[in-house]
Amino acid sequence: MSANGPVVHIDRLKDIPIFAELEESALESIATAANEFECDPGHVIIQPNTAGSGLFVIEDGTVTIETGHTVLERGAGEFVGELSLLSDRARSARVRAKTAVKGLAISRFDFKRILESEPSLALKILEVVATRLADSIHQDH
């Protein structure tokens, strides 16, 4: 995975569903905090049982999320890594690039700072987390 530095244009953030309706000031905070990353297919982005280092937003490509017997996919406009940041628990899954992936990484420190100043973003993330949890419960039955 290579990091290209914090050169994220606000218009790119508006194309990502969790950021689309945020105020300009919030988008500026995220743009300053975000680092671009790219990785090749097969690269492990998140390793289970490690501390959460940040949030990863997928702009292009697909990742797989491996949790025990379940394999999920996330693609462009989706994010991974939020659970360990919201709960301060170790990562619970392995996230691997299925295809070449381009995205944005936001550090744990910056993620928490942004959530404190932008409660609407916290609500959007919680909505996605709740939907994912409901979907997983529904799949088990």
C-alpha positions as MATLAB code, in Angstrom:
seq = 'MSANGPVVHIDRLKDIPIFAELEESALESIATAANEFECDPGHVIIQPNTAGSGLFVIEDGTVTIETGHTVLERGAGEFVGELSLLSDRARSARVRAKTAVKGLAISRFDFKRILESEPSLALKILEVVATRLADSIHQDH';
ca = [
       0.000    0.000    0.000;
       1.428    3.370   -0.886;
       0.423    6.695    0.640;
       0.445    9.744   -1.576;
      -0.143   12.444    1.032;
      -3.068   14.659    1.977;
      -4.002   16.028   -1.434;
      -7.729   15.366   -1.431;
     -10.044   17.732   -3.262;
     -13.378   18.501   -1.609;
     -15.306   17.646   -4.794;
     -14.041   14.058   -4.536;
     -15.420   13.829   -1.008;
     -18.860   14.953   -2.177;
     -19.001   11.816   -4.368;
     -18.693    9.563   -1.289;
     -22.132    8.894    0.249;
     -21.164    9.354    3.936;
     -19.587   12.732    3.132;
     -21.999   13.961    0.428;
     -24.265   16.099    2.618;
     -21.675   17.533    4.993;
     -21.013   21.255    5.327;
     -18.037   22.755    3.501;
     -16.105   23.195    6.773;
     -16.467   19.480    7.569;
     -15.328   18.538    4.075;
     -12.284   20.775    4.514;
     -11.400   19.004    7.782;
     -11.708   15.609    6.124;
      -9.721   16.712    3.073;
      -6.908   17.899    5.316;
      -6.934   14.705    7.398;
      -7.303   12.149    4.594;
      -4.390   10.430    2.905;
      -4.753    8.734   -0.446;
      -3.735    5.106   -0.705;
      -3.482    2.487   -3.407;
      -2.944   -1.235   -3.089;
      -2.712   -4.242   -5.353;
      -5.049   -7.241   -5.351;
      -4.320   -9.529   -2.404;
      -2.862   -6.814   -0.194;
      -4.096   -7.037    3.423;
      -5.352   -3.596    4.453;
      -6.588   -4.588    7.914;
      -5.285   -7.474    9.995;
      -7.540   -8.997   12.693;
      -6.638   -8.678   16.381;
      -4.691   -5.451   15.852;
      -5.494   -1.978   17.122;
      -7.610    0.139   14.818;
      -5.367    2.652   13.117;
      -7.942    4.431   11.017;
     -10.922    4.479    8.703;
     -10.512    3.391    5.074;
     -12.872    4.763    2.420;
     -12.899    2.865   -0.875;
     -13.021    5.148   -3.906;
     -12.270    2.542   -6.564;
     -12.002   -1.240   -6.461;
     -13.307   -3.965   -4.181;
     -12.179   -5.362   -0.838;
     -13.195   -8.547    0.943;
     -13.922   -8.636    4.651;
     -13.097  -12.026    6.143;
     -14.712  -12.798    9.513;
     -14.572  -16.454   10.487;
     -16.789  -18.292    7.997;
     -18.198  -15.169    6.363;
     -16.729  -13.212    3.470;
     -18.303   -9.873    2.586;
     -17.413   -7.394   -0.136;
     -17.284   -3.618   -0.066;
     -16.717   -1.372   -3.040;
     -16.569    2.205   -4.217;
     -18.243    4.661   -1.834;
     -18.130    2.276    1.128;
     -15.814    2.225    4.139;
     -14.144   -0.267    6.479;
     -12.379   -0.046    9.811;
     -15.021    1.882   11.689;
     -15.914   -0.708   14.335;
     -12.578   -0.722   16.122;
     -12.498    3.078   16.037;
     -15.974    3.432   17.493;
     -15.469    0.755   20.151;
     -11.722    0.993   20.882;
     -11.547   -2.789   20.470;
      -9.085   -4.743   18.354;
      -9.919   -5.268   14.697;
     -12.304   -8.201   14.265;
     -11.772   -9.000   10.582;
      -9.188   -9.220    7.841;
      -9.763   -6.797    4.986;
      -8.006   -7.686    1.750;
      -7.982   -5.984   -1.646;
      -9.884   -8.199   -4.103;
      -8.976   -5.889   -6.970;
      -6.632   -2.930   -7.250;
      -7.975   -0.441   -4.698;
      -7.743    3.333   -4.442;
      -9.076    5.123   -1.448;
      -8.689    7.464    1.468;
      -7.323    6.680    4.919;
      -8.155    8.799    7.959;
      -6.134    8.181   11.115;
      -7.737    7.220   14.424;
      -6.824   10.600   15.926;
      -8.245   12.602   13.012;
     -11.332   10.378   12.767;
     -12.224   11.009   16.424;
     -11.517   14.739   16.099;
     -13.747   15.001   13.023;
     -16.577   13.020   14.651;
     -16.496   15.308   17.698;
     -16.816   18.409   15.544;
     -19.219   16.876   12.986;
     -21.940   14.885   14.770;
     -23.861   14.503   11.506;
     -21.010   12.343   10.169;
     -21.166   10.182   13.304;
     -24.896    9.664   12.690;
     -24.302    8.669    9.064;
     -21.642    6.146   10.086;
     -23.876    4.725   12.838;
     -26.708    4.364   10.320;
     -24.449    2.307    8.037;
     -23.163    0.216   10.961;
     -26.733   -0.468   12.138;
     -27.810   -1.466    8.616;
     -24.835   -3.827    8.276;
     -25.639   -5.385   11.666;
     -29.308   -5.839   10.755;
     -28.313   -7.410    7.425;
     -25.945   -9.835    9.151;
     -28.644  -10.850   11.666;
     -31.127  -11.324    8.845;
     -28.645  -13.543    6.937;
     -28.198  -15.764   10.004;
     -31.938  -16.582   10.065;
];
